[in-house]
Amino acid sequence: MEELIAKRYATALSSVSKDVKGIVAVLNVLTEAISVPEVQEALTSPIVAAEKKTEMILSALGKEADAKLVNFIKILGENKRLDLIPAIAKVLNADLQKESNQYEGVLKSSTKLEKEELAKLEKTLERYTGSKIKLKQEKTDLEGLRVSVDDLGIEVNFSKQRVKEQLIDFIKKSL
């Protein structure tokens, strides 16, 4: 439900603004600020007045903020939807990625891959999807590799445990 509402706000914002990339950059920074537990608590608190919440977000934007973005934040505040800023930013980021055909993905593994290996993997994904994909590495305790590009719906998992299970299944079926 939240995503549907965020899509409507994102569509409205992108239709009135010429500098969508600049606004998305600002919304991404606001998303990071909102992810701080104290700020999130203040935004969702029924004790804090809606005007104070709006003022808090607007003060984070600064005096040089885009007028359309300021008005957009005021509308979100009036409708008690300031907590949707991260979802709106996510929708706008996905739209920009789709428009430019460049996506970001995550590579999770227990060891860090070399730059050359990572570049090869990105090239392989590019051939497979037809889109430019930039992978970000995250360290995890997973024995193997997991590549996911959420906006394209791609998740590839290469784990020792999975290969072992498939080998056992194959042997069982052949008996």
Accessible surface in RSA format (square Angstrom, percent):
REM  Atomic radii and reference values for relative SASA: ProtOr
REM  Chains: A
REM  Algorithm: Lee & Richards
REM  Probe-radius: 1.40
REM  Slices: 20
REM RES _ NUM      All-atoms   Total-Side   Main-Chain    Non-polar    All polar
REM                ABS   REL    ABS   REL    ABS   REL    ABS   REL    ABS   REL
RES MET A   1   173.37  89.8 131.94  87.3  41.43  98.6 113.67  96.6  59.70  79.1
RES GLU A   2    98.28  56.4  91.75  69.4   6.52  15.5  31.49  60.9  66.78  54.5
RES GLU A   3   100.15  57.5  97.03  73.4   3.12   7.4  33.29  64.4  66.86  54.6
RES LEU A   4   113.71  63.3 111.79  80.0   1.92   4.8 112.02  78.7   1.69   4.6
RES ILE A   5    33.86  19.3  33.67  25.1   0.19   0.5  33.86  24.4   0.00   0.0
RES ALA A   6     0.00   0.0   0.00   0.0   0.00   0.0   0.00   0.0   0.00   0.0
RES LYS A   7    95.77  46.7  95.60  58.7   0.17   0.4  47.61  42.9  48.16  51.3
RES ARG A   8   190.06  79.8 180.04  91.8  10.02  23.9  59.88  81.8 130.18  78.9
RES TYR A   9    38.19  17.8  36.89  21.0   1.30   3.4  26.91  20.2  11.28  13.9
RES ALA A  10     0.53   0.5   0.29   0.5   0.23   0.5   0.53   0.7   0.00   0.0
RES THR A  11    90.25  64.2  86.36  87.6   3.88   9.3  65.63  88.2  24.62  37.2
RES ALA A  12    53.26  49.0  46.02  71.0   7.24  16.5  52.46  73.9   0.80   2.1
RES LEU A  13     3.21   1.8   2.38   1.7   0.83   2.1   3.21   2.3   0.00   0.0
RES SER A  14    40.83  34.5  28.16  37.6  12.67  29.2  14.84  31.6  25.99  36.4
RES SER A  15    87.11  73.6  46.36  61.9  40.75  93.9  45.13  96.1  41.97  58.8
RES VAL A  16    83.53  55.0  71.81  65.0  11.73  28.3  78.93  68.6   4.60  12.5
RES SER A  17    12.46  10.5   2.90   3.9   9.56  22.0   1.45   3.1  11.01  15.4
RES LYS A  18   205.03 100.0 166.26 102.0  38.77  92.3 116.01 104.4  89.02  94.8
RES ASP A  19    90.17  63.2  83.96  83.6   6.21  14.7  39.41  92.8  50.76  50.6
RES VAL A  20    33.20  21.8  30.63  27.7   2.57   6.2  31.13  27.0   2.08   5.6
RES LYS A  21   143.24  69.9 136.82  83.9   6.43  15.3  82.02  73.8  61.23  65.2
RES GLY A  22    25.87  31.9   0.00   N/A  25.87  31.9  23.89  65.6   1.98   4.4
RES ILE A  23     5.50   3.1   4.94   3.7   0.56   1.4   5.31   3.8   0.19   0.5
RES VAL A  24     4.90   3.2   4.90   4.4   0.00   0.0   4.90   4.3   0.00   0.0
RES ALA A  25    55.07  50.6  48.97  75.6   6.11  13.9  53.64  75.5   1.43   3.8
RES VAL A  26    56.37  37.1  53.88  48.8   2.48   6.0  56.21  48.8   0.16   0.4
RES LEU A  27     0.25   0.1   0.25   0.2   0.00   0.0   0.25   0.2   0.00   0.0
RES ASN A  28    51.09  35.2  48.97  47.3   2.13   5.1  20.99  50.5  30.10  29.1
RES VAL A  29   101.84  67.0 100.91  91.4   0.94   2.3 101.08  87.8   0.76   2.1
RES LEU A  30     5.28   2.9   5.22   3.7   0.06   0.1   5.28   3.7   0.00   0.0
RES THR A  31    36.46  25.9  36.13  36.6   0.32   0.8  36.13  48.5   0.32   0.5
RES GLU A  32   126.60  72.7 119.65  90.5   6.95  16.5  42.91  83.0  83.69  68.3
RES ALA A  33    41.16  37.8  33.49  51.7   7.66  17.4  40.72  57.3   0.44   1.2
RES ILE A  34     5.82   3.3   5.82   4.3   0.00   0.0   5.82   4.2   0.00   0.0
RES SER A  35    73.78  62.3  53.24  71.1  20.54  47.3  41.52  88.4  32.25  45.2
RES VAL A  36    64.20  42.2  61.68  55.8   2.52   6.1  64.20  55.8   0.00   0.0
RES PRO A  37    95.46  69.6  90.19  82.2   5.27  19.2  92.84  76.7   2.62  16.3
RES GLU A  38   124.18  71.3 115.90  87.7   8.28  19.7  67.05 129.7  57.13  46.6
RES VAL A  39    40.76  26.8  39.05  35.4   1.71   4.1  40.76  35.4   0.00   0.0
RES GLN A  40    92.24  51.6  92.24  67.4   0.00   0.0  15.29  32.6  76.95  58.4
RES GLU A  41   125.90  72.3 120.51  91.2   5.39  12.8  39.65  76.7  86.25  70.4
RES ALA A  42    27.10  24.9  22.96  35.4   4.13   9.4  26.69  37.6   0.41   1.1
RES LEU A  43     9.80   5.5   0.96   0.7   8.84  22.2   0.96   0.7   8.84  23.8
RES THR A  44    83.99  59.7  57.41  58.2  26.58  63.4  47.85  64.3  36.14  54.6
RES SER A  45    21.14  17.9  16.74  22.3   4.40  10.1  14.16  30.2   6.98   9.8
RES PRO A  46   131.02  95.5  94.10  85.8  36.92 134.2 105.02  86.7  26.00 161.6
RES ILE A  47   161.46  91.9 133.03  99.1  28.42  68.5 139.31 100.3  22.15  60.1
RES VAL A  48    51.54  33.9  42.53  38.5   9.01  21.7  47.50  41.3   4.04  11.0
RES ALA A  49    49.06  45.1  35.72  55.1  13.33  30.3  46.37  65.3   2.69   7.1
RES ALA A  50    23.91  22.0  16.52  25.5   7.39  16.8  17.37  24.5   6.53  17.3
RES GLU A  51   120.17  69.0 114.91  86.9   5.26  12.5  62.54 121.0  57.63  47.1
RES LYS A  52   126.47  61.7 121.47  74.5   5.00  11.9  74.04  66.6  52.43  55.9
RES LYS A  53    31.10  15.2  30.73  18.9   0.38   0.9   7.11   6.4  24.00  25.6
RES THR A  54    15.75  11.2  15.75  16.0   0.00   0.0  12.72  17.1   3.02   4.6
RES GLU A  55    98.42  56.5  93.97  71.1   4.45  10.6  41.44  80.2  56.97  46.5
RES MET A  56    62.77  32.5  54.06  35.8   8.71  20.7  37.58  31.9  25.19  33.4
RES ILE A  57     4.88   2.8   4.75   3.5   0.13   0.3   4.88   3.5   0.00   0.0
RES LEU A  58    36.43  20.3  30.77  22.0   5.65  14.2  31.04  21.8   5.39  14.5
RES SER A  59    87.66  74.1  57.14  76.3  30.52  70.3  52.11 111.0  35.54  49.8
RES ALA A  60    67.13  61.7  26.78  41.3  40.34  91.8  38.30  53.9  28.83  76.4
RES LEU A  61    27.94  15.6   2.30   1.6  25.64  64.5   5.10   3.6  22.84  61.5
RES GLY A  62    39.13  48.3   0.00   N/A  39.13  48.3  30.40  83.4   8.73  19.6
RES LYS A  63   206.26 100.6 166.76 102.3  39.50  94.0 119.63 107.7  86.63  92.3
RES GLU A  64   170.30  97.8 139.30 105.4  31.00  73.8  68.94 133.3 101.36  82.8
RES ALA A  65    28.49  26.2   2.77   4.3  25.72  58.5  12.34  17.4  16.15  42.8
RES ASP A  66    68.91  48.3  54.85  54.6  14.05  33.2  28.86  67.9  40.04  39.9
RES ALA A  67    70.86  65.2  61.94  95.6   8.92  20.3  66.66  93.9   4.20  11.1
RES LYS A  68    94.50  46.1  90.10  55.3   4.40  10.5  59.32  53.4  35.18  37.5
RES LEU A  69     1.78   1.0   1.78   1.3   0.00   0.0   1.78   1.3   0.00   0.0
RES VAL A  70    33.88  22.3  33.88  30.7   0.00   0.0  33.88  29.4   0.00   0.0
RES ASN A  71    79.42  54.8  78.54  75.9   0.88   2.1  19.37  46.6  60.05  58.0
RES PHE A  72    14.46   7.2  12.86   8.0   1.59   4.1  14.20   8.6   0.26   0.7
RES ILE A  73     0.00   0.0   0.00   0.0   0.00   0.0   0.00   0.0   0.00   0.0
RES LYS A  74    93.81  45.8  92.65  56.8   1.16   2.8  44.48  40.0  49.33  52.5
RES ILE A  75    85.05  48.4  85.05  63.4   0.00   0.0  85.05  61.2   0.00   0.0
RES LEU A  76     0.00   0.0   0.00   0.0   0.00   0.0   0.00   0.0   0.00   0.0
RES GLY A  77     1.83   2.3   0.00   N/A   1.83   2.3   1.18   3.3   0.64   1.4
RES GLU A  78   134.86  77.4 106.26  80.4  28.60  68.1  46.98  90.9  87.88  71.8
RES ASN A  79    77.34  53.3  59.03  57.0  18.31  44.1  14.58  35.1  62.76  60.7
RES LYS A  80   159.42  77.8 133.43  81.9  25.99  61.9 104.06  93.7  55.37  59.0
RES ARG A  81    85.83  36.0  85.83  43.8   0.00   0.0   3.30   4.5  82.53  50.0
RES LEU A  82     8.04   4.5   6.10   4.4   1.94   4.9   6.10   4.3   1.94   5.2
RES ASP A  83    67.66  47.4  55.59  55.3  12.08  28.6  15.19  35.7  52.48  52.3
RES LEU A  84     6.12   3.4   6.07   4.3   0.04   0.1   6.12   4.3   0.00   0.0
RES ILE A  85     0.13   0.1   0.00   0.0   0.13   0.3   0.13   0.1   0.00   0.0
RES PRO A  86    42.39  30.9  37.56  34.2   4.83  17.5  38.02  31.4   4.37  27.2
RES ALA A  87    17.22  15.8  10.99  17.0   6.23  14.2  15.74  22.2   1.48   3.9
RES ILE A  88     0.29   0.2   0.29   0.2   0.00   0.0   0.29   0.2   0.00   0.0
RES ALA A  89     2.12   1.9   2.12   3.3   0.00   0.0   2.12   3.0   0.00   0.0
RES LYS A  90   142.18  69.4 136.86  84.0   5.32  12.7  88.10  79.3  54.08  57.6
RES VAL A  91    18.37  12.1  15.37  13.9   3.00   7.2  18.33  15.9   0.04   0.1
RES LEU A  92     1.66   0.9   1.55   1.1   0.11   0.3   1.55   1.1   0.11   0.3
RES ASN A  93    43.72  30.1  42.90  41.5   0.81   2.0  15.34  36.9  28.38  27.4
RES ALA A  94    25.86  23.8  24.66  38.1   1.20   2.7  24.76  34.9   1.10   2.9
RES ASP A  95    67.69  47.4  63.45  63.2   4.25  10.0  24.51  57.7  43.18  43.1
RES LEU A  96    32.92  18.3  30.64  21.9   2.28   5.7  31.02  21.8   1.90   5.1
RES GLN A  97    29.77  16.6  28.74  21.0   1.03   2.4  13.67  29.1  16.10  12.2
RES LYS A  98   141.83  69.2 128.70  79.0  13.13  31.3  75.79  68.2  66.04  70.3
RES GLU A  99   144.58  83.0 107.12  81.0  37.46  89.2  46.85  90.6  97.73  79.8
RES SER A 100    59.92  50.6  36.23  48.3  23.70  54.6  39.16  83.4  20.77  29.1
RES ASN A 101    67.04  46.2  65.67  63.5   1.37   3.3  23.48  56.5  43.56  42.1
RES GLN A 102    99.35  55.6  96.35  70.4   3.00   7.1  15.57  33.1  83.78  63.5
RES TYR A 103    15.68   7.3  13.28   7.6   2.40   6.2   2.15   1.6  13.53  16.7
RES GLU A 104   118.96  68.3 107.72  81.5  11.24  26.8  28.90  55.9  90.06  73.5
RES GLY A 105     2.93   3.6   0.00   N/A   2.93   3.6   2.08   5.7   0.85   1.9
RES VAL A 106    34.56  22.7  34.28  31.0   0.28   0.7  34.28  29.8   0.28   0.8
RES LEU A 107     0.55   0.3   0.18   0.1   0.37   0.9   0.18   0.1   0.37   1.0
RES LYS A 108    72.04  35.1  72.04  44.2   0.00   0.0  18.32  16.5  53.71  57.2
RES SER A 109     4.73   4.0   4.10   5.5   0.64   1.5   1.44   3.1   3.29   4.6
RES SER A 110    42.41  35.8  36.07  48.1   6.34  14.6  20.51  43.7  21.90  30.7
RES THR A 111    92.35  65.7  90.15  91.4   2.20   5.2  68.35  91.8  23.99  36.3
RES LYS A 112   162.67  79.4 137.09  84.1  25.58  60.9  83.66  75.3  79.00  84.2
RES LEU A 113    29.59  16.5  21.37  15.3   8.22  20.7  23.33  16.4   6.27  16.9
RES GLU A 114   110.82  63.6 107.30  81.2   3.52   8.4  34.47  66.7  76.35  62.3
RES LYS A 115   174.89  85.3 167.60 102.8   7.29  17.4 111.21 100.1  63.68  67.8
RES GLU A 116   122.27  70.2 116.28  88.0   5.99  14.3  65.84 127.4  56.43  46.1
RES GLU A 117    89.98  51.7  85.90  65.0   4.08   9.7  32.16  62.2  57.82  47.2
RES LEU A 118    23.83  13.3  23.83  17.0   0.00   0.0  23.83  16.7   0.00   0.0
RES ALA A 119    48.48  44.6  46.10  71.1   2.39   5.4  47.45  66.8   1.03   2.7
RES LYS A 120   149.98  73.2 146.20  89.7   3.78   9.0  91.94  82.8  58.04  61.8
RES LEU A 121    38.45  21.4  35.09  25.1   3.36   8.4  38.06  26.7   0.39   1.1
RES GLU A 122    24.27  13.9  23.84  18.0   0.43   1.0   6.13  11.9  18.14  14.8
RES LYS A 123   123.30  60.2 122.61  75.2   0.70   1.7  82.59  74.3  40.71  43.4
RES THR A 124    64.39  45.8  63.75  64.6   0.64   1.5  48.13  64.6  16.27  24.6
RES LEU A 125    13.22   7.4  13.20   9.4   0.02   0.1  13.22   9.3   0.00   0.0
RES GLU A 126    53.94  31.0  52.40  39.6   1.54   3.7  12.25  23.7  41.69  34.0
RES ARG A 127   186.73  78.4 154.47  78.7  32.27  76.8  80.39 109.9 106.35  64.5
RES TYR A 128   171.59  80.1 139.30  79.3  32.29  84.0  99.87  75.0  71.72  88.4
RES THR A 129    41.11  29.2   7.19   7.3  33.91  80.8  14.65  19.7  26.45  40.0
RES GLY A 130    53.63  66.1   0.00   N/A  53.63  66.1  34.13  93.7  19.50  43.7
RES SER A 131     7.23   6.1   6.66   8.9   0.57   1.3   0.57   1.2   6.66   9.3
RES LYS A 132   103.76  50.6 100.66  61.8   3.10   7.4  65.41  58.9  38.35  40.9
RES ILE A 133     3.20   1.8   0.00   0.0   3.20   7.7   0.05   0.0   3.15   8.5
RES LYS A 134   133.36  65.1 131.77  80.9   1.59   3.8  89.77  80.8  43.59  46.4
RES LEU A 135     6.16   3.4   0.00   0.0   6.16  15.5   0.07   0.0   6.10  16.4
RES LYS A 136   127.61  62.3 122.79  75.3   4.82  11.5  76.53  68.9  51.08  54.4
RES GLN A 137    47.37  26.5  20.86  15.2  26.50  63.1  14.07  29.9  33.30  25.3
RES GLU A 138    74.27  42.6  66.56  50.4   7.71  18.4  30.01  58.0  44.27  36.1
RES LYS A 139   168.52  82.2 131.18  80.5  37.34  88.9  96.51  86.9  72.02  76.7
RES THR A 140    43.00  30.6  28.33  28.7  14.66  34.9  18.99  25.5  24.01  36.3
RES ASP A 141   136.68  95.7 109.65 109.1  27.03  63.9  48.42 114.0  88.26  88.0
RES LEU A 142    41.07  22.9  35.28  25.2   5.79  14.6  41.07  28.8   0.00   0.0
RES GLU A 143   104.15  59.8  99.19  75.0   4.96  11.8  41.31  79.9  62.84  51.3
RES GLY A 144    25.73  31.7   0.00   N/A  25.73  31.7  18.55  50.9   7.17  16.1
RES LEU A 145    47.99  26.7  47.99  34.3   0.00   0.0  47.99  33.7   0.00   0.0
RES ARG A 146    76.15  32.0  75.88  38.7   0.27   0.6   8.66  11.8  67.49  40.9
RES VAL A 147     2.32   1.5   2.32   2.1   0.00   0.0   2.32   2.0   0.00   0.0
RES SER A 148    20.27  17.1  18.82  25.1   1.45   3.3   5.75  12.2  14.53  20.3
RES VAL A 149     0.03   0.0   0.00   0.0   0.03   0.1   0.03   0.0   0.00   0.0
RES ASP A 150   124.74  87.4 100.69 100.2  24.05  56.9  34.31  80.7  90.43  90.2
RES ASP A 151    67.35  47.2  33.70  33.5  33.65  79.6   9.92  23.3  57.43  57.3
RES LEU A 152    58.62  32.6  30.47  21.8  28.16  70.8  35.27  24.8  23.35  62.8
RES GLY A 153    69.16  85.3   0.00   N/A  69.16  85.3  35.39  97.1  33.76  75.6
RES ILE A 154    23.32  13.3  17.34  12.9   5.98  14.4  20.77  15.0   2.56   6.9
RES GLU A 155   119.18  68.4  87.35  66.1  31.83  75.8  25.41  49.2  93.76  76.6
RES VAL A 156    50.25  33.1  47.13  42.7   3.12   7.5  50.24  43.6   0.01   0.0
RES ASN A 157    36.06  24.9  31.99  30.9   4.07   9.8  10.16  24.4  25.90  25.0
RES PHE A 158   115.87  58.0 111.42  69.0   4.45  11.6 114.44  69.4   1.43   4.1
RES SER A 159    12.08  10.2   9.16  12.2   2.91   6.7   6.18  13.2   5.89   8.3
RES LYS A 160   141.18  68.9 133.45  81.9   7.73  18.4  89.84  80.9  51.33  54.7
RES GLN A 161   101.43  56.7  99.29  72.6   2.13   5.1  48.16 102.5  53.27  40.4
RES ARG A 162   110.29  46.3 109.02  55.6   1.27   3.0  31.98  43.7  78.31  47.5
RES VAL A 163    93.50  61.5  93.34  84.5   0.16   0.4  93.34  81.1   0.16   0.4
RES LYS A 164   117.51  57.3 114.08  70.0   3.43   8.2  66.01  59.4  51.50  54.9
RES GLU A 165    88.07  50.6  85.91  65.0   2.17   5.2  30.96  59.9  57.11  46.6
RES GLN A 166    98.73  55.2  92.93  67.9   5.80  13.8  37.73  80.3  61.00  46.3
RES LEU A 167   102.50  57.1  98.48  70.5   4.02  10.1 101.75  71.5   0.75   2.0
RES ILE A 168    81.59  46.4  80.72  60.1   0.87   2.1  81.43  58.6   0.16   0.4
RES ASP A 169    72.92  51.1  71.75  71.4   1.17   2.8  12.58  29.6  60.34  60.2
RES PHE A 170   138.21  69.1 135.61  84.0   2.60   6.8 138.09  83.7   0.12   0.3
RES ILE A 171    85.99  48.9  85.96  64.0   0.02   0.1  85.99  61.9   0.00   0.0
RES LYS A 172   139.61  68.1 123.80  76.0  15.81  37.7  74.44  67.0  65.17  69.4
RES LYS A 173   175.24  85.5 141.35  86.7  33.90  80.7  95.32  85.8  79.92  85.1
RES SER A 174    80.24  67.8  39.29  52.4  40.95  94.3  39.07  83.2  41.17  57.7
RES LEU A 175   174.63  97.3 114.96  82.2  59.67 150.0 134.27  94.3  40.36 108.6
END  Absolute sums over single chains surface
CHAIN  1 A    12236.1      10499.7       1736.5       7045.5       5190.6
END  Absolute sums over all chains
TOTAL         12236.1      10499.7       1736.5       7045.5       5190.6
